[in-house]
């Protein structure tokens, strides 16, 4: 099923490399340069495109709550915030 919110990311080479690293089970994977407003969107898309659990670590509780809410608002039902 097409998802207009995340399928356009498949046209981006850096995103495809990230998906490939996840599928190839490379660990750990680190990214940089993603603007704060896009992190929830990217995590949501990665989980949808790889069908794997994603663990996201960040530097503050406030930031983690904001990302958590972003992912929940995109429709993910199984999202957990650990603090």
C-alpha positions in Angstrom: 0.0 0.0 0.0 1.3 3.4 -0.9 2.1 5.9 1.9 2.4 9.4 0.6 4.1 10.5 3.8 7.1 8.2 3.6 7.3 6.7 0.1 9.1 9.8 -1.4 12.0 9.1 1.0 12.8 6.1 -1.3 14.0 8.6 -3.9 16.8 9.7 -1.6 20.1 7.9 -1.8 21.2 8.6 1.8 17.8 7.2 3.0 18.2 4.1 0.9 21.8 3.5 2.3 20.3 3.8 5.8 17.6 1.2 5.0 20.3 -1.1 3.4 22.4 -0.8 6.5 19.5 -1.8 8.7 18.6 -4.7 6.4 22.2 -5.9 6.3 22.1 -5.8 10.2 25.0 -3.4 10.5 25.3 -2.2 14.1 25.4 0.4 15.5 24.1 2.8 13.0 24.6 6.5 13.6 23.2 9.4 11.6 23.8 13.1 11.7 22.4 16.2 10.0 18.7 15.3 10.3 16.8 18.4 11.4 14.8 17.9 14.6 11.5 18.3 12.9 12.2 15.3 10.6 13.5 12.8 13.1 10.1 11.3 14.0 9.2 11.2 10.3 12.4 9.3 9.4 12.1 6.9 12.3 8.5 6.2 11.3 9.5 5.6 7.7 12.4 3.3 8.6 10.2 1.1 10.8 7.6 0.9 8.0 10.2 0.2 5.2 12.2 -2.3 7.2 9.5 -3.8 9.4 12.1 -3.8 12.3 12.1 -2.4 15.8 13.9 0.9 16.0 15.7 2.1 19.2 16.4 5.9 19.1 18.7 7.4 21.7 18.8 11.2 22.1 20.4 13.7 24.5 17.4 15.1 26.4 14.1 14.0 27.9 12.4 17.0 26.3 13.6 16.0 22.8 12.7 12.4 23.3 9.2 13.3 24.3 8.8 15.5 21.2 10.0 12.7 18.9 7.8 10.2 20.6 4.7 12.5 20.1 5.7 13.0 16.4 5.8 9.3 15.8 2.5 8.7 17.7 0.9 11.5 15.6 2.0 9.8 12.4 -0.1 6.8 13.4 2.2 4.3 15.1 0.5 2.4 17.8 3.5 0.6 19.4 5.8 3.5 20.4 7.4 3.5 23.8 9.1 6.3 25.7 11.7 5.1 28.2 13.0 7.7 30.7 
